[in-house]
Amino acid sequence: MAKTFKDKIDSGRFILCGELGPPQSCNGDVIRKKSAHFRGHVDAVNITDNQTAIVRLSSIAAGKILLEEHIEPIVQMTCRDRNRIAIQSDLLGAAALGLNNVLCLTGDYMKFGNHPEARPVYDLDSIQLIAALARMNEGRLLSGDTMKTPPHFCIGAAANPFAEPFEMRLIRLYKKIRAGAHFIQTQPVFDIELFEKWMEKVREMELAEKTAILAGVMPVKSVNALLHMQKEVPGVRIDEAYISRMKTAADPEEEGIKMAVEIISHIKNIKGIRGIHLMPVMWESITPVILREAGLNRQNEEK
C-alpha cells in the first residue's frame, strides 16, 4: 500500500511539496497539464484557495482532479470566505472525496484582489481552524455534535519567519502546533540569516520536534517579481543581494533557478528543517529542474 503524505511525515522522511494555482475558469485541463510537472518529483502539491482574493477554480475540485492524476493534494482552506458552518461542510466534502491534507489559512484580504467590495467573513482565524480540524478528527463538530464517520485530516499551517513583531510570529507558531498542526509551511525564504535566527528560536522552544517544518522556496523569473513581493506582500524580507543579482543577470530566469537551488542547498541542512515547500508561481514547469539540480530527485525512489 502506497504511503500517504501523513505516513511520510511520521516516518521522518525529508518532505518535498509543490504548489499549484487553479485557473480563473472552470477548465480542469489546466490542472491536469500542470500536474505533469509534479508527478514523481514531490510528495504532495498545494492547491491554493482563491489566492490574493481572486476567484479561481475551487481548491477542493482541483484537489480531486490531482487525485485522479495520481498526485496527493494539499487543499488550502481559508477563513476569509466562509463561516464555521460552510468550512466544516466543505471539509467533510473534501474528506468524502479522499482529500485528507488541509493547509489552514486566514486568507488574503479583499483589497489584494479584484473584488474589493466583497464582504469578508473571518468567523474563525487560522488557529481556530486548525483546532476545528483536530476536533473533527476526534469525531466532533464545533457544535459538539458527534459524527458516525470522522475524517482523518493531516493538518497543516503557515508561518512567516520574517514579519514583525518577531516574537509574536513565534507565539503564533506555538499556538498553531498546540492546536494540532502536523506540518508547517513557511513563507518563501529570501533572507537566510533571518530564517536561521527564526529556526534557532524554534529549536529553543522545542517546536521542531512537535511538527514537520517545511521551508518555503520561490523561484522567480525577474527582478520585478522580487520587487513586487517586497512591496506588496506583507512580511516578506528579501536580501538586497538577490535583488542585485537579478538586476544584473544576463539571463534572469537562469539566475532565478540558480538562486532557488542555492537557497534549497543551504536551508535543507538547517537543524529542524524537515522538508522544502517549492512555490513556482506560474512557473510549475521548472519544478523538476530545480529539484534535480538541488540533489532532491525523487523519480527513482520507491514511493
Buried (B, 14 or more C-beta within 10 A) or exposed (E): EEBBBBEBBEEEBBBBBBBBBBBEEEEBEBBEEBBBBBBBBBBBBBBBBBBBBBBBBBBBBBBBBBBEBEBBBBBBBBBBBBEBEEBBEBBBEBBEBEBBBBBBBBBBBBEBBEEEEEEBBBBBBBBBBBBBBBBBBEEBBBEEEEEEEBBEBBBBBBBBBBBEEEEEBBEBBBBBBBBBBBBBBBBBBBBBEBBBEBBEBBBEBEBBEBBBBBBBBBBBBBBEBBBEBBEEBEEBBBBEEBBEBBEEBEEBBEBBBBBBBBBBEBBBEBEBBBBBBBBBBEBBEBBBBBBBBBEBBBEEEEE
